[in-house]
Amino acid sequence: MKKSKTFKNIKIAVKLLCHIIFLLLVTIPVFSQNSDFNDPPYWRQAIGGAVIGSPASQAESVVMVSDGGNVKAFGWQGKPLWDYFARGRLQPFITRSREGTTYVCRSSNSGTGILIAINRAGRELWQINLSEPLISPVLVGWDGRLFVFTANRIRCLTASGYQLWSKNPGMAIAIKPQYDGHGGFFLVLEDGEFQNYDAFGNTDSETLAEIPINITPLDGAGAEKTFLLTYSTGTAEIYSCGADQLKADQLMPDQIKTDSAKSNRIKLDGITFPGRPVNVTTRGNSAAYLLADGRVCLLSLNDKKILWTADTHLGAADLAGPDFESTFFYDERGIYLLTKSGASAFTDDGRRLWLIRLRGAASLPCFSDEGILYSGGTDWILYAYKLEERVKVQKHLLYGPAPEGNYGTAITQPGFWSDYPNIYNENEMNAWFREIETAIRQGQIGENEKEYVSWLMEIAGSTLGIYNPGNRPPVLVPPRARAARLLAYMGSAETIPFLSGLFARDRDPVVRAAAAEALGRIGVDPEGLAMNAFSEAVFPPAPLRDEQVLTAIAAASGALCRFSGPPLSETGIRILTSLSAADRPPAVRNRAEREIISLRY
């Protein structure tokens, strides 16, 4: 009897061991394929509050807003960089420009909104009272200009905070503003009106019969400003904004084959989605869809065919809540889906790159160009997960990625005035100066910006022989300096090469000082052109001795250092140190010393 019982126990043990071996055999391949990321965080940092809004990663660092009114920055390896206290409640919106400037908004119980710019070293640059809070994050244009959105006003500001134009959208916004891929943005109002704005405030609009669940620009389209519109019914169409009765093959060359009549809207008939679309992102001729059951599918716009579907970290229950949010994007690395509960990534052909599940996330995470997922927890800790070794490929300037395009605000040879006979007439110039200065004061430069900038460049650079003035009389120094200074109030990164060249080549110290002043007011110097011009003027072999120009260099160098921070500040401090030496004129030395002190605090 005892022997039989022992044999029975052995059988139970063997059976249990077989179950364990089977579970190990099933489980080990899953983990070896990294289908579920279970490693500990790459690093974690206490942030003293819950993160509100998605963190923003850029320039090998991440910045986030906490509910305590702080904005904090960390390096991609976890080093604390700076901590800015906004002295009030912040909104859950944060934007970073290419040079690393951070834009946030402080709101008050009275309903006002204060837009704040913080440089990459955590120093406040400026504040602007918007009268009402933001309704979506600030968007940054190609040349550093800002598109700012409140309930009753859309504003365009320079990087230094000068207003270029403002407009009232006319109604509440249903689909929040997004980049249009051409340097502007689009939105949809509650009545279904689609509005597309360019950088100068010009607007194309059309009223849609139904508000889509998503609109995304198509970067592979042949026509300018072409969008993919997806509806909750599972239908989709191509829409070319501003097009007047274009053929389908003009909208998407060699992509959409249809016998429909000419139109600026082409329906994508014959597509059967494997579920109800919830979100969409595009790249080239492909569109990735998030479906209501939590899967992702890839649609070929060429063939109007679903190429593959794949499971994500989500289930149908995750998407059912009214507060569900997701970040969905598609770049050369793959397709990425980010939510509060986790994140998933896929290759173009549908293979899973990785999957991670998050617990207790206070807001949407963000995924950096360095392959790091940043997530702020309700436990007041920022978590960083290193998920990829691949780095997103980008063309970089001195600091930050290069812009995707330009607005043509500072072309080498402005053509607006080449045949205008009275361009250098004193009365005509004064009339133009008054008109431009009035537009600047009113903050309504708008659609005249390119024309105004062209004229100011023509006047300021009239003695350089760039624009072939022929036998026209020379422009005197005061209007040339006046024109250079006014360029600062339409401050664009695109005008920096001209102003740097004007500073280096003009022989009059008043004009050179005005050019330096304008460069300082603009604040950004993405290729270091202004700092290089200042260095050549300060250091041998041909240093300047003019007190007015050197004082202007000191002021502009300090302004550029404050605005853009490192790496410009290294050159700027060398310049300021030289200008504060005992052998410099007192006015120059005093200004340089003040600028150095301002950089310390």
C-alpha positions as CSV (number, residue, x, y, z in Angstrom):
1,M,0.0,0.0,0.0
2,K,2.8,2.4,0.9
3,K,4.6,1.4,-2.3
4,S,1.5,2.2,-4.4
5,K,1.1,5.6,-2.8
6,T,4.8,6.4,-3.5
7,F,4.3,5.4,-7.2
8,K,1.3,7.6,-7.4
9,N,3.2,10.6,-6.0
10,I,6.0,10.0,-8.5
11,K,3.4,10.0,-11.4
12,I,2.0,13.3,-10.1
13,A,5.5,14.9,-9.9
14,V,6.4,13.7,-13.4
15,K,3.1,15.1,-14.7
16,L,3.7,18.4,-13.0
17,L,7.3,18.5,-14.4
18,C,6.0,17.9,-17.9
19,H,3.5,20.8,-17.5
20,I,6.4,23.1,-16.4
21,I,8.6,22.0,-19.3
22,F,5.7,22.6,-21.7
23,L,5.1,26.1,-20.3
24,L,8.7,27.0,-20.6
25,L,8.9,25.8,-24.2
26,V,5.8,27.9,-25.0
27,T,6.9,31.0,-23.1
28,I,10.6,31.2,-24.0
29,P,10.2,31.9,-27.7
30,V,7.7,34.7,-26.9
31,F,10.2,36.5,-24.8
32,S,13.1,35.8,-27.2
33,Q,11.1,37.6,-29.9
34,N,10.7,40.6,-27.6
35,S,7.0,40.7,-28.3
36,D,6.4,42.1,-24.8
37,F,9.0,44.5,-23.3
38,N,9.6,43.5,-19.7
39,D,13.0,45.0,-19.0
40,P,13.3,47.6,-16.2
41,P,13.3,51.3,-17.2
42,Y,16.5,52.7,-18.8
43,W,16.3,55.3,-16.1
44,R,13.7,57.0,-13.9
45,Q,13.5,60.4,-12.3
46,A,11.2,61.9,-9.6
47,I,9.5,65.0,-10.9
48,G,7.6,66.2,-7.9
49,G,4.1,66.0,-9.5
50,A,2.1,64.2,-12.1
51,V,2.9,64.8,-15.8
52,I,0.1,66.6,-17.7
53,G,0.1,66.3,-21.4
54,S,2.6,64.3,-23.4
55,P,6.3,65.0,-22.8
56,A,8.2,66.6,-25.7
57,S,11.5,65.1,-26.8
58,Q,14.0,67.0,-29.0
59,A,17.7,67.8,-29.2
60,E,18.6,64.6,-27.2
61,S,16.5,65.8,-24.3
62,V,12.9,65.6,-23.0
63,V,10.8,68.3,-21.4
64,M,7.5,67.8,-19.5
65,V,4.9,69.8,-17.6
66,S,3.8,68.8,-14.2
67,D,0.6,69.7,-12.4
68,G,2.5,71.7,-9.8
69,G,3.4,74.4,-12.4
70,N,6.9,73.2,-13.2
71,V,8.5,72.6,-16.5
72,K,11.4,70.1,-16.2
73,A,14.0,68.9,-18.7
74,F,16.2,65.8,-18.7
75,G,19.0,64.6,-21.0
76,W,18.2,61.4,-22.9
77,Q,20.5,59.5,-20.4
78,G,18.5,60.8,-17.4
79,K,20.6,63.8,-16.3
80,P,18.5,66.7,-14.9
81,L,19.0,69.7,-17.1
82,W,16.8,72.5,-15.7
83,D,13.6,73.2,-13.8
84,Y,11.4,76.2,-14.6
85,F,8.6,77.3,-12.2
86,A,5.7,79.1,-14.0
87,R,4.2,80.7,-10.9
88,G,0.8,79.3,-11.7
89,R,-1.2,76.5,-13.2
90,L,0.0,75.3,-16.6
91,Q,-2.0,73.8,-19.4
92,P,-1.2,70.3,-20.7
93,F,0.4,71.6,-23.9
94,I,4.1,71.7,-24.6
95,T,5.9,72.5,-27.8
96,R,9.6,72.6,-28.6
97,S,11.2,74.4,-31.6
98,R,14.1,73.1,-33.6
99,E,16.6,75.1,-31.5
100,G,15.2,73.7,-28.3
101,T,13.0,76.6,-27.2
102,T,10.0,75.4,-25.1
103,Y,6.6,77.0,-25.3
104,V,4.0,76.5,-22.6
105,C,0.9,78.4,-21.4
106,R,-0.1,79.4,-17.9
107,S,-3.8,79.8,-17.3
108,S,-5.7,81.6,-14.5
109,N,-9.1,81.3,-12.8
110,S,-10.1,84.5,-14.7
111,G,-9.7,82.7,-18.0
112,T,-6.6,84.3,-19.3
113,G,-3.7,82.5,-20.9
114,I,0.0,83.6,-20.7
115,L,2.2,82.1,-23.4
116,I,5.7,81.6,-22.1
117,A,8.9,80.9,-24.1
118,I,11.8,79.1,-22.3
119,N,15.2,78.6,-23.9
120,R,17.1,75.3,-24.0
121,A,18.8,76.2,-20.7
122,G,15.6,76.8,-18.8
123,R,15.6,80.5,-18.9
124,E,12.4,82.5,-19.6
125,L,12.7,84.5,-22.8
126,W,9.3,86.3,-22.9
127,Q,5.7,86.2,-21.9
128,I,2.6,87.2,-24.0
129,N,-0.9,87.7,-22.7
130,L,-3.2,85.8,-25.0
131,S,-6.4,86.9,-23.1
132,E,-7.6,83.3,-23.1
133,P,-6.0,79.8,-22.7
134,L,-4.7,77.7,-25.6
135,I,-7.0,75.0,-27.1
136,S,-4.1,73.0,-28.6
137,P,-0.3,72.9,-28.7
138,V,1.6,75.7,-30.5
139,L,2.8,74.7,-33.9
140,V,6.3,75.8,-35.2
141,G,6.8,76.9,-38.8
142,W,9.8,76.3,-41.0
143,D,11.5,79.5,-40.1
144,G,10.7,79.4,-36.4
145,R,7.4,81.3,-36.5
146,L,4.7,80.2,-34.1
147,F,1.1,79.4,-34.8
148,V,-0.9,79.9,-31.6
149,F,-4.5,78.8,-31.1
150,T,-7.1,80.0,-28.6
151,A,-10.9,79.7,-28.8
152,N,-11.5,83.0,-30.6
153,R,-8.1,83.8,-32.2
154,I,-5.4,82.3,-34.3
155,R,-2.1,84.1,-34.1
156,C,1.2,83.9,-35.9
157,L,4.2,85.2,-33.9
158,T,7.9,85.4,-34.6
159,A,10.2,83.3,-32.4
160,S,10.9,86.5,-30.5
161,G,7.1,87.0,-29.8
162,Y,6.3,89.8,-32.4
163,Q,2.9,89.3,-33.9
164,L,2.8,88.8,-37.7
165,W,-1.0,88.3,-38.1
166,S,-4.1,87.2,-36.3
167,K,-7.5,85.9,-37.4
168,N,-10.8,84.8,-35.9
169,P,-11.7,81.3,-37.2
170,G,-15.4,82.2,-36.8
171,M,-16.5,79.1,-34.9
172,A,-15.4,76.5,-32.4
173,I,-12.8,74.0,-33.7
174,A,-13.9,70.4,-34.1
175,I,-10.6,68.9,-35.5
176,K,-7.6,70.6,-33.8
177,P,-4.9,72.3,-35.9
178,Q,-2.3,70.1,-37.5
179,Y,0.7,70.7,-39.9
180,D,-0.3,70.5,-43.6
181,G,3.2,69.4,-44.8
182,H,3.7,72.7,-46.6
183,G,4.7,75.0,-43.8
184,G,1.1,75.9,-42.8
185,F,-1.7,74.2,-40.9
186,F,-5.3,73.0,-41.2
187,L,-8.3,72.6,-39.0
188,V,-12.0,71.8,-39.2
189,L,-14.7,73.9,-37.5
190,E,-17.8,72.5,-35.9
191,D,-20.0,73.3,-38.9
192,G,-17.7,71.1,-41.1
193,E,-15.7,73.9,-42.7
194,F,-12.2,72.8,-43.6
195,Q,-9.7,75.7,-43.3
196,N,-6.1,75.5,-44.5
197,Y,-3.8,78.4,-43.6
198,D,-0.4,79.2,-45.1
199,A,2.4,80.9,-43.1
200,F,1.1,84.4,-44.1
201,G,-2.5,83.9,-43.1
202,N,-3.9,83.2,-46.5
203,T,-6.8,80.7,-46.2
204,D,-8.4,78.1,-48.4
205,S,-11.6,76.6,-47.2
206,E,-14.4,74.2,-48.1
207,T,-17.4,73.0,-46.1
208,L,-17.4,69.2,-45.8
209,A,-20.7,67.3,-45.8
210,E,-19.5,65.2,-42.8
211,I,-16.8,65.8,-40.2
212,P,-14.1,63.2,-40.7
213,I,-12.6,61.2,-37.8
214,N,-9.2,62.1,-39.1
215,I,-7.4,64.2,-41.7
216,T,-3.8,63.7,-42.6
217,P,-1.6,65.3,-45.3
218,L,-0.2,63.1,-48.1
219,D,3.5,63.8,-48.6
220,G,3.6,61.7,-51.8
221,A,0.8,63.5,-53.6
222,G,1.5,65.3,-56.9
223,A,-0.8,68.2,-56.2
224,E,0.1,70.9,-53.6
225,K,-1.7,70.4,-50.2
226,T,-3.4,67.1,-50.6
227,F,-5.0,65.3,-47.7
228,L,-6.5,61.9,-46.9
229,L,-9.9,62.2,-45.2
230,T,-11.3,59.2,-43.3
231,Y,-14.8,58.9,-42.0
232,S,-16.4,56.8,-39.2
233,T,-18.4,54.8,-41.8
234,G,-15.1,53.3,-43.0
235,T,-14.9,55.4,-46.2
236,A,-12.0,57.6,-47.3
237,E,-11.3,60.2,-49.9
238,I,-8.4,62.3,-51.3
239,Y,-9.0,66.0,-51.0
240,S,-6.8,68.6,-52.8
241,C,-7.2,72.0,-51.0
242,G,-7.3,74.9,-53.3
243,A,-7.5,72.8,-56.4
244,D,-10.1,73.8,-59.0
245,Q,-11.6,70.8,-60.7
246,L,-8.4,68.6,-61.0
247,K,-8.4,65.2,-62.5
248,A,-7.8,62.3,-60.1
249,D,-4.4,61.4,-61.7
250,Q,-3.4,65.0,-61.1
251,L,-4.1,64.6,-57.4
252,M,-2.2,61.4,-57.0
253,P,-0.2,60.6,-60.2
254,D,-0.1,56.9,-61.0
255,Q,-1.9,56.1,-57.8
256,I,-5.7,56.7,-58.0
257,K,-7.2,55.2,-61.2
258,T,-10.8,56.3,-61.6
259,D,-13.4,57.2,-64.2
260,S,-15.0,59.9,-62.0
261,A,-15.5,63.4,-63.3
262,K,-13.0,66.1,-62.6
263,S,-13.1,67.1,-58.9
264,N,-10.9,68.2,-56.1
265,R,-12.2,65.3,-54.0
266,I,-11.7,61.7,-55.1
267,K,-13.4,58.9,-53.2
268,L,-11.4,55.8,-52.5
269,D,-14.0,53.3,-53.6
270,G,-13.6,49.5,-53.2
271,I,-11.7,49.6,-49.9
272,T,-13.0,47.2,-47.2
273,F,-11.5,47.9,-43.8
274,P,-11.2,44.9,-41.4
275,G,-12.8,47.1,-38.7
276,R,-13.9,50.6,-37.9
277,P,-11.1,53.1,-38.4
278,V,-10.2,55.2,-35.3
279,N,-7.0,56.9,-36.2
280,V,-4.7,57.1,-39.3
281,T,-1.2,58.1,-40.2
282,T,0.4,58.2,-43.6
283,R,3.8,58.0,-45.3
284,G,4.3,58.2,-49.0
285,N,1.6,56.1,-50.7
286,S,0.7,54.1,-47.6
287,A,-1.8,54.8,-44.8
288,A,-1.7,52.9,-41.4
289,Y,-5.0,52.7,-39.6
290,L,-5.8,52.0,-36.0
291,L,-9.0,50.0,-35.8
292,A,-11.7,50.0,-33.1
293,D,-10.8,46.4,-32.1
294,G,-7.2,47.5,-31.3
295,R,-5.5,46.2,-34.4
296,V,-3.4,48.1,-36.9
297,C,-3.7,47.7,-40.7
298,L,-1.7,49.1,-43.6
299,L,-3.5,50.4,-46.7
300,S,-1.8,50.8,-50.1
301,L,-3.2,54.0,-51.7
302,N,-1.7,52.8,-55.0
303,D,-3.8,49.6,-55.1
304,K,-6.5,50.6,-52.7
305,K,-5.8,47.3,-50.8
306,I,-5.2,46.3,-47.2
307,L,-1.7,44.8,-47.1
308,W,-1.7,43.4,-43.6
309,T,-3.2,43.6,-40.1
310,A,-1.5,43.1,-36.8
311,D,-2.4,43.0,-33.1
312,T,-1.2,45.9,-30.8
313,H,-1.1,46.2,-27.0
314,L,-4.8,47.4,-27.2
315,G,-8.0,45.5,-27.1
316,A,-11.5,46.7,-28.0
317,A,-12.3,47.6,-24.4
318,D,-9.3,50.0,-24.3
319,L,-10.7,52.1,-27.2
320,A,-14.3,52.1,-26.0
321,G,-13.9,54.8,-23.4
322,P,-14.8,58.4,-24.3
323,D,-11.4,59.7,-23.0
324,F,-9.2,57.3,-25.2
325,E,-6.2,59.1,-26.7
326,S,-3.5,57.9,-29.0
327,T,-0.4,59.2,-30.7
328,F,0.0,57.5,-34.1
329,F,2.9,58.2,-36.5
330,Y,4.8,56.7,-39.4
331,D,8.4,57.5,-40.3
332,E,11.4,55.7,-42.0
333,R,11.8,53.5,-38.9
334,G,8.3,52.1,-38.9
335,I,4.7,52.6,-37.6
336,Y,4.3,53.6,-33.9
337,L,1.2,53.6,-31.7
338,L,1.4,55.3,-28.3
339,T,-1.3,55.2,-25.6
340,K,-1.5,55.6,-21.8
341,S,-1.6,51.8,-21.5
342,G,1.4,51.1,-23.6
343,A,3.0,51.3,-27.1
344,S,3.5,49.1,-30.2
345,A,5.8,49.4,-33.2
346,F,5.7,47.7,-36.6
347,T,7.8,47.5,-39.7
348,D,6.5,48.4,-43.1
349,D,5.8,44.8,-43.9
350,G,3.8,44.2,-40.6
351,R,6.4,42.6,-38.4
352,R,6.3,43.7,-34.8
353,L,9.3,45.6,-33.6
354,W,8.4,45.7,-30.0
355,L,5.4,46.0,-27.6
356,I,5.4,47.6,-24.1
357,R,2.6,47.8,-21.5
358,L,2.5,50.7,-19.1
359,R,0.8,50.9,-15.8
360,G,-0.3,54.1,-14.0
361,A,0.7,56.5,-16.8
362,A,-0.6,60.0,-16.1
363,S,-0.6,61.1,-19.7
364,L,0.3,60.0,-23.2
365,P,4.0,58.9,-23.6
366,C,6.3,60.2,-26.3
367,F,8.9,58.4,-28.4
368,S,12.2,60.1,-29.2
369,D,14.5,60.2,-32.2
370,E,17.0,58.2,-30.0
371,G,14.5,55.3,-29.6
372,I,13.5,56.1,-26.1
373,L,9.9,56.0,-24.8
374,Y,9.2,58.6,-22.1
375,S,6.2,58.1,-19.8
376,G,5.1,60.1,-16.8
377,G,3.4,58.1,-14.0
378,T,0.8,59.0,-11.5
379,D,3.5,58.1,-8.9
380,W,5.3,61.4,-9.9
381,I,8.1,59.6,-11.6
382,L,9.3,60.0,-15.2
383,Y,10.2,56.6,-16.8
384,A,12.5,56.2,-19.8
385,Y,12.5,52.9,-21.7
386,K,15.2,52.3,-24.3
387,L,13.3,50.3,-27.0
388,E,15.4,50.8,-30.1
389,E,19.0,51.4,-31.1
390,R,18.1,52.9,-34.4
391,V,18.2,56.7,-34.5
392,K,15.9,58.7,-36.8
393,V,17.9,60.1,-39.6
394,Q,17.6,63.9,-39.9
395,K,19.6,66.7,-41.5
396,H,21.0,68.9,-38.7
397,L,22.2,72.4,-38.6
398,L,24.3,73.9,-35.8
399,Y,21.5,73.0,-33.3
400,G,18.3,71.1,-34.0
401,P,17.1,69.5,-37.2
402,A,17.0,71.4,-40.5
403,P,13.6,72.8,-41.6
404,E,11.6,70.8,-44.1
405,G,11.4,73.8,-46.5
406,N,11.4,77.6,-46.7
407,Y,8.9,80.3,-47.2
408,G,10.9,82.4,-49.7
409,T,10.8,85.4,-47.5
410,A,14.5,86.3,-48.2
411,I,15.3,85.3,-51.7
412,T,18.7,86.4,-52.9
413,Q,17.4,88.9,-55.5
414,P,14.0,90.2,-54.6
415,G,12.0,90.8,-57.8
416,F,9.1,92.9,-56.5
417,W,11.0,96.2,-57.1
418,S,13.3,95.6,-60.0
419,D,11.2,97.7,-62.4
420,Y,9.8,100.2,-60.0
421,P,11.2,103.6,-61.0
422,N,10.6,105.5,-57.7
423,I,11.9,102.9,-55.3
424,Y,14.6,105.2,-53.9
425,N,12.6,108.4,-54.0
426,E,12.6,109.9,-50.4
427,N,8.8,110.5,-50.3
428,E,8.1,107.1,-51.6
429,M,10.4,105.5,-49.1
430,N,8.8,107.4,-46.2
431,A,5.4,106.3,-47.3
432,W,6.5,102.7,-47.4
433,F,8.2,102.9,-44.0
434,R,5.0,104.3,-42.5
435,E,2.9,101.6,-44.0
436,I,5.2,98.8,-42.8
437,E,5.6,100.3,-39.3
438,T,1.9,100.6,-38.9
439,A,1.4,97.0,-39.9
440,I,4.1,96.0,-37.4
441,R,2.4,98.0,-34.6
442,Q,-1.0,96.5,-35.4
443,G,0.5,92.9,-35.7
444,Q,-1.1,92.5,-39.1
445,I,1.7,92.1,-41.6
446,G,0.0,89.0,-42.9
447,E,0.0,88.4,-46.7
448,N,2.2,91.4,-47.3
449,E,5.1,89.9,-45.4
450,K,7.1,88.7,-48.4
451,E,6.6,92.0,-50.2
452,Y,7.6,94.1,-47.2
453,V,10.7,92.0,-46.4
454,S,11.8,92.2,-50.1
455,W,11.5,96.0,-50.1
456,L,13.3,96.4,-46.7
457,M,16.1,94.1,-48.0
458,E,16.3,96.2,-51.2
459,I,16.7,99.4,-49.3
460,A,19.0,98.1,-46.6
461,G,21.3,96.4,-49.1
462,S,21.2,99.1,-51.8
463,T,24.9,99.9,-51.6
464,L,26.1,96.3,-51.7
465,G,25.5,95.9,-55.5
466,I,23.5,92.8,-54.9
467,Y,20.3,93.9,-56.5
468,N,21.7,95.8,-59.6
469,P,20.4,99.3,-58.8
470,G,21.9,100.6,-62.1
471,N,22.0,104.4,-62.2
472,R,19.5,105.0,-59.4
473,P,20.7,107.5,-56.7
474,P,22.3,106.0,-53.6
475,V,20.1,105.5,-50.5
476,L,21.3,107.5,-47.5
477,V,22.4,105.9,-44.3
478,P,19.3,106.6,-42.1
479,P,16.8,104.8,-44.3
480,R,19.2,101.9,-44.8
481,A,19.6,101.5,-41.0
482,R,15.9,102.0,-40.5
483,A,15.1,99.2,-43.0
484,A,17.6,96.8,-41.3
485,R,16.0,97.4,-37.9
486,L,12.5,96.8,-39.2
487,L,13.5,93.4,-40.5
488,A,13.8,92.2,-36.9
489,Y,10.1,92.6,-36.3
490,M,9.4,90.2,-39.1
491,G,12.2,88.1,-37.6
492,S,12.7,84.9,-39.6
493,A,15.6,82.5,-39.7
494,E,15.4,83.0,-43.5
495,T,16.6,86.7,-43.2
496,I,19.6,85.9,-41.1
497,P,22.0,85.2,-44.1
498,F,21.0,88.6,-45.5
499,L,21.5,90.5,-42.3
500,S,24.8,88.7,-41.5
501,G,26.0,89.7,-45.0
502,L,24.8,93.2,-44.5
503,F,26.7,93.5,-41.2
504,A,29.9,92.1,-42.8
505,R,29.9,94.0,-46.0
506,D,28.3,97.4,-45.5
507,R,31.0,100.1,-44.8
508,D,28.9,102.4,-42.7
509,P,29.0,101.8,-38.9
510,V,25.4,102.9,-38.4
511,V,24.1,100.4,-40.8
512,R,26.3,97.6,-39.4
513,A,25.1,98.4,-35.9
514,A,21.5,98.3,-37.1
515,A,22.1,94.9,-38.7
516,A,23.6,93.6,-35.5
517,E,20.6,94.9,-33.5
518,A,18.2,93.1,-35.8
519,L,20.1,89.8,-35.6
520,G,19.9,90.1,-31.8
521,R,16.2,90.8,-31.8
522,I,15.5,87.8,-34.1
523,G,17.2,85.6,-31.5
524,V,17.7,82.4,-33.6
525,D,20.9,81.7,-35.5
526,P,20.5,78.1,-36.7
527,E,23.7,78.0,-38.8
528,G,25.8,80.3,-36.6
529,L,26.1,82.9,-39.4
530,A,25.6,85.9,-37.1
531,M,28.0,84.7,-34.5
532,N,30.6,84.0,-37.2
533,A,30.2,87.5,-38.6
534,F,30.6,89.0,-35.1
535,S,33.7,86.9,-34.4
536,E,35.4,88.2,-37.6
537,A,34.6,91.7,-36.5
538,V,35.9,91.4,-33.0
539,F,39.0,89.1,-33.4
540,P,42.1,89.4,-35.5
541,P,43.2,89.7,-38.3
542,A,40.9,92.6,-38.9
543,P,39.2,93.7,-35.7
544,L,36.8,96.6,-35.6
545,R,37.4,99.7,-33.5
546,D,34.2,101.5,-34.0
547,E,32.5,102.0,-30.6
548,Q,28.9,102.0,-31.9
549,V,29.3,98.7,-33.9
550,L,31.1,97.0,-31.0
551,T,28.4,98.0,-28.5
552,A,25.8,96.6,-30.9
553,I,27.8,93.4,-31.2
554,A,27.9,93.0,-27.4
555,A,24.1,93.5,-27.1
556,A,23.3,91.1,-30.0
557,S,25.7,88.4,-28.8
558,G,24.1,88.5,-25.4
559,A,20.6,88.3,-26.9
560,L,21.6,85.3,-29.1
561,C,23.2,83.5,-26.1
562,R,20.1,84.0,-24.0
563,F,17.7,82.9,-26.7
564,S,19.5,80.0,-28.3
565,G,21.9,78.9,-25.5
566,P,24.6,76.4,-26.2
567,P,26.3,75.8,-28.6
568,L,26.0,79.5,-29.7
569,S,26.8,80.7,-26.1
570,E,30.4,79.3,-26.3
571,T,31.2,81.7,-29.2
572,G,29.1,84.4,-27.7
573,I,30.9,84.3,-24.3
574,R,34.3,84.5,-26.1
575,I,33.1,87.6,-27.9
576,L,31.7,89.2,-24.7
577,T,34.8,88.4,-22.7
578,S,36.9,90.1,-25.4
579,L,34.7,93.2,-25.5
580,S,34.8,93.5,-21.7
581,A,38.6,93.8,-21.7
582,A,40.2,96.9,-20.2
583,D,41.5,98.2,-23.6
584,R,37.9,98.5,-25.0
585,P,36.0,101.7,-25.0
586,P,34.0,102.3,-21.7
587,A,30.6,102.0,-23.4
588,V,31.5,98.8,-25.1
589,R,33.1,97.3,-21.9
590,N,30.0,98.3,-19.8
591,R,27.6,96.7,-22.2
592,A,29.6,93.5,-22.5
593,E,29.9,93.2,-18.7
594,R,26.1,93.7,-18.4
595,E,25.5,91.0,-20.9
596,I,27.8,88.5,-19.2
597,I,26.1,89.1,-15.9
598,S,22.7,88.6,-17.5
599,L,23.8,85.2,-18.7
600,R,24.6,84.0,-15.2
601,Y,21.2,84.6,-13.7
